[in-house]
Amino acid sequence: MVVVAQLARKAAAEFVGTALLVCVVVGSGIMGANLSSDLGVVLIINALSTVFALALLIVVLGPISGAHFNPAVSLVNVFSRLQPAREVGVYIIAQTAGAIVGAILANVMFDLAALQISERDRTSLGMLVGEVVATAGLIAIIGILSARKQTAIIPVAVAAWIGSAYFFTSSTSFANPAVTVGRMFSDTFAGIAPESVLPYIAAQLVGAAIGAAVVAAVTKSAPTSAV
């Protein structure tokens, strides 16, 4: 019963954290588009809001669940034998459900239809390469800092990477399968069309594998969770 209760708390933290993260991503995208017709300004608003929220969510929820908010991070932990395999399915379900709820919440906050399906096509070779790079960098940063026992700076480092990748990757750095699924449910600036989702997730998983390989190559220990 203790193990079940602990896993329930972790799942709740992953659900809430991912929901709030997607709500921030989608909501700030809507707000940015409402405030400006300049896509550069909209992207800056979107990126800054995401950076601040991501760092805070990791700090607050990290001690409970590891603050993955990302199936790619959870899968790397399991394959590296740093997290029990029995947890990964629960984590991924909680993350994905949270992401969908977060997108719906953002829609409702801005008086849009709660249930939407995005028509924003993001499928191109360049964008998929961008997702590989963004996810590989994310996994490598978490793993290398964890191996160095520098977990205290991971919230800032992860937020800094994602914020930077908003601008230097063609995909604007989703780097997260659950977030990708969630953003499908908002036909707004941050949305992604259903036909783009699976290619994005495939690219993210490739990036996660590359990131894990980088960690193994440059450290003596395998990557660990966010905190």
LUMTOR-905656 format. One record per residue (C-alpha): residue in one letter; residue number from 1; x, y, z. Coordinates in pm, whole numbers. Layout:
BEGIN
LUMKOL  r    k      px      py      pz
LUMKOL  A  NUM       X       Y       Z
...
This chain:
BEGIN
LUMKOL  r    k      px      py      pz
LUMKOL  M    1       0       0       0
LUMKOL  V    2     288     237      77
LUMKOL  V    3     437     179    -267
LUMKOL  V    4     100     241    -433
LUMKOL  A    5      51     562    -236
LUMKOL  Q    6     398     684    -328
LUMKOL  L    7     339     611    -695
LUMKOL  A    8       2     788    -677
LUMKOL  R    9     170    1100    -538
LUMKOL  K   10     433    1088    -811
LUMKOL  A   11     167    1043   -1080
LUMKOL  A   12     -32    1334    -939
LUMKOL  A   13     276    1556    -948
LUMKOL  E   14     348    1456   -1307
LUMKOL  F   15     -14    1518   -1406
LUMKOL  V   16     -31    1860   -1242
LUMKOL  G   17     314    1966   -1362
LUMKOL  T   18     254    1867   -1722
LUMKOL  A   19     -94    2021   -1722
LUMKOL  L   20      39    2353   -1595
LUMKOL  L   21     331    2344   -1837
LUMKOL  V   22     104    2295   -2139
LUMKOL  C   23    -143    2550   -2006
LUMKOL  V   24     143    2801   -1993
LUMKOL  V   25     271    2712   -2340
LUMKOL  V   26     -71    2730   -2504
LUMKOL  G   27    -203    3018   -2296
LUMKOL  S   28     100    3240   -2351
LUMKOL  G   29      80    3164   -2722
LUMKOL  I   30    -282    3279   -2728
LUMKOL  M   31    -203    3588   -2522
LUMKOL  G   32      91    3674   -2745
LUMKOL  A   33    -121    3643   -3058
LUMKOL  N   34    -388    3864   -2897
LUMKOL  L   35    -132    4131   -2811
LUMKOL  S   36      65    4143   -3134
LUMKOL  S   37      49    4045   -3500
LUMKOL  D   38     430    4027   -3507
LUMKOL  L   39     523    3658   -3490
LUMKOL  G   40     858    3744   -3336
LUMKOL  V   41     691    3923   -3048
LUMKOL  V   42     446    3636   -3003
LUMKOL  L   43     732    3386   -2989
LUMKOL  I   44     920    3594   -2733
LUMKOL  I   45     611    3609   -2510
LUMKOL  N   46     559    3236   -2552
LUMKOL  A   47     922    3150   -2479
LUMKOL  L   48     967    3374   -2175
LUMKOL  S   49     649    3251   -2012
LUMKOL  T   50     749    2890   -2071
LUMKOL  V   51    1101    2939   -1937
LUMKOL  F   52     986    3091   -1608
LUMKOL  A   53     706    2838   -1553
LUMKOL  L   54     923    2536   -1639
LUMKOL  A   55    1194    2633   -1392
LUMKOL  L   56     939    2693   -1116
LUMKOL  L   57     754    2368   -1179
LUMKOL  I   58    1076    2167   -1161
LUMKOL  V   59    1174    2335    -834
LUMKOL  V   60     832    2282    -675
LUMKOL  L   61     745    1931    -796
LUMKOL  G   62    1091    1784    -848
LUMKOL  P   63    1123    1650    -493
LUMKOL  I   64     797    1456    -537
LUMKOL  S   65     828    1289    -876
LUMKOL  G   66    1155    1401   -1033
LUMKOL  A   67     965    1659   -1238
LUMKOL  H   68     994    1473   -1566
LUMKOL  F   69     676    1612   -1726
LUMKOL  N   70     811    1431   -2032
LUMKOL  P   71     784    1065   -2142
LUMKOL  A   72    1124    1091   -2311
LUMKOL  V   73    1289    1168   -1976
LUMKOL  S   74    1096     887   -1804
LUMKOL  L   75    1188     633   -2072
LUMKOL  V   76    1558     724   -2056
LUMKOL  N   77    1549     675   -1680
LUMKOL  V   78    1392     332   -1715
LUMKOL  F   79    1630     213   -1985
LUMKOL  S   80    1920     340   -1773
LUMKOL  R   81    1780     142   -1478
LUMKOL  L   82    1742     454   -1271
LUMKOL  Q   83    1365     421   -1230
LUMKOL  P   84    1150     109   -1182
LUMKOL  A   85     994      -8   -1508
LUMKOL  R   86     659     -43   -1330
LUMKOL  E   87     646     335   -1291
LUMKOL  V   88     702     440   -1651
LUMKOL  G   89     355     348   -1778
LUMKOL  V   90     189     540   -1494
LUMKOL  Y   91     416     839   -1553
LUMKOL  I   92     344     850   -1927
LUMKOL  I   93     -32     820   -1877
LUMKOL  A   94     -27    1097   -1615
LUMKOL  Q   95     192    1321   -1831
LUMKOL  T   96     -19    1275   -2143
LUMKOL  A   97    -349    1321   -1963
LUMKOL  G   98    -211    1630   -1792
LUMKOL  A   99     -97    1775   -2122
LUMKOL  I  100    -442    1736   -2275
LUMKOL  V  101    -611    1890   -1972
LUMKOL  G  102    -364    2179   -1977
LUMKOL  A  103    -445    2261   -2339
LUMKOL  I  104    -818    2249   -2272
LUMKOL  L  105    -775    2473   -1967
LUMKOL  A  106    -587    2730   -2174
LUMKOL  N  107    -862    2726   -2438
LUMKOL  V  108   -1128    2785   -2174
LUMKOL  M  109    -932    3067   -2008
LUMKOL  F  110    -934    3261   -2333
LUMKOL  D  111   -1303    3196   -2407
LUMKOL  L  112   -1227    2957   -2691
LUMKOL  A  113   -1397    2626   -2757
LUMKOL  A  114   -1272    2384   -2492
LUMKOL  L  115   -1224    2095   -2734
LUMKOL  Q  116   -1031    2179   -3048
LUMKOL  I  117    -806    1998   -3292
LUMKOL  S  118    -521    2203   -3432
LUMKOL  E  119    -481    2256   -3805
LUMKOL  R  120    -126    2391   -3769
LUMKOL  D  121      90    2168   -3988
LUMKOL  R  122     445    2134   -3859
LUMKOL  T  123     574    1843   -4065
LUMKOL  S  124     896    1918   -4249
LUMKOL  L  125    1239    1760   -4248
LUMKOL  G  126    1393    2067   -4090
LUMKOL  M  127    1141    2072   -3805
LUMKOL  L  128    1196    1704   -3735
LUMKOL  V  129    1571    1760   -3721
LUMKOL  G  130    1500    2046   -3483
LUMKOL  E  131    1309    1812   -3253
LUMKOL  V  132    1596    1562   -3255
LUMKOL  V  133    1841    1836   -3158
LUMKOL  A  134    1615    1991   -2893
LUMKOL  T  135    1539    1659   -2724
LUMKOL  A  136    1897    1532   -2742
LUMKOL  G  137    2019    1852   -2579
LUMKOL  L  138    1756    1831   -2306
LUMKOL  I  139    1845    1473   -2215
LUMKOL  A  140    2217    1543   -2229
LUMKOL  I  141    2189    1845   -1999
LUMKOL  I  142    1984    1657   -1740
LUMKOL  G  143    2210    1353   -1754
LUMKOL  I  144    2544    1531   -1742
LUMKOL  L  145    2446    1763   -1458
LUMKOL  S  146    2300    1470   -1264
LUMKOL  A  147    2618    1268   -1311
LUMKOL  R  148    2817    1563   -1175
LUMKOL  K  149    2581    1587    -876
LUMKOL  Q  150    2480    1937    -984
LUMKOL  T  151    2107    1872    -963
LUMKOL  A  152    2043    2203    -789
LUMKOL  I  153    2102    2393   -1112
LUMKOL  I  154    1896    2161   -1333
LUMKOL  P  155    1576    2373   -1314
LUMKOL  V  156    1763    2676   -1448
LUMKOL  A  157    1965    2475   -1699
LUMKOL  V  158    1663    2294   -1843
LUMKOL  A  159    1461    2614   -1867
LUMKOL  A  160    1755    2792   -2030
LUMKOL  W  161    1795    2516   -2290
LUMKOL  I  162    1427    2508   -2379
LUMKOL  G  163    1411    2887   -2394
LUMKOL  S  164    1712    2902   -2621
LUMKOL  A  165    1583    2620   -2840
LUMKOL  Y  166    1259    2811   -2894
LUMKOL  F  167    1467    3039   -3114
LUMKOL  F  168    1746    2830   -3263
LUMKOL  T  169    1542    2524   -3366
LUMKOL  S  170    1300    2535   -3657
LUMKOL  S  171    1041    2342   -3453
LUMKOL  T  172    1048    2586   -3156
LUMKOL  S  173    1154    2299   -2932
LUMKOL  F  174     861    2084   -2827
LUMKOL  A  175    1112    1819   -2708
LUMKOL  N  176     836    1630   -2526
LUMKOL  P  177     593    1362   -2655
LUMKOL  A  178     325    1440   -2395
LUMKOL  V  179     337    1813   -2462
LUMKOL  T  180     318    1737   -2835
LUMKOL  V  181      -3    1538   -2785
LUMKOL  G  182    -151    1805   -2560
LUMKOL  R  183     -81    2087   -2803
LUMKOL  M  184    -280    1901   -3067
LUMKOL  F  185    -593    1999   -2872
LUMKOL  S  186    -563    2375   -2926
LUMKOL  D  187    -600    2530   -3270
LUMKOL  T  188    -393    2832   -3171
LUMKOL  F  189     -39    2965   -3206
LUMKOL  A  190     113    2676   -3007
LUMKOL  G  191     -96    2403   -3168
LUMKOL  I  192      17    2112   -3383
LUMKOL  A  193    -194    1923   -3636
LUMKOL  P  194    -261    1552   -3569
LUMKOL  E  195     -68    1443   -3878
LUMKOL  S  196     242    1612   -3741
LUMKOL  V  197     225    1450   -3397
LUMKOL  L  198     365    1103   -3467
LUMKOL  P  199     660    1230   -3674
LUMKOL  Y  200     742    1476   -3394
LUMKOL  I  201     726    1204   -3129
LUMKOL  A  202     946     976   -3339
LUMKOL  A  203    1202    1254   -3377
LUMKOL  Q  204    1189    1323   -3002
LUMKOL  L  205    1255     958   -2918
LUMKOL  V  206    1549     951   -3156
LUMKOL  G  207    1678    1266   -2991
LUMKOL  A  208    1635    1110   -2645
LUMKOL  A  209    1841     808   -2750
LUMKOL  I  210    2113    1034   -2887
LUMKOL  G  211    2112    1243   -2572
LUMKOL  A  212    2147     932   -2354
LUMKOL  A  213    2436     812   -2571
LUMKOL  V  214    2608    1148   -2529
LUMKOL  V  215    2574    1126   -2151
LUMKOL  A  216    2717     773   -2151
LUMKOL  A  217    3006     886   -2369
LUMKOL  V  218    3113    1186   -2162
LUMKOL  T  219    3039    1070   -1807
LUMKOL  K  220    3111     762   -1599
LUMKOL  S  221    2749     722   -1499
LUMKOL  A  222    2416     708   -1677
LUMKOL  P  223    2164     996   -1690
LUMKOL  T  224    1926    1046   -1401
LUMKOL  S  225    1598    1219   -1341
LUMKOL  A  226    1554    1594   -1333
LUMKOL  V  227    1613    1630    -959
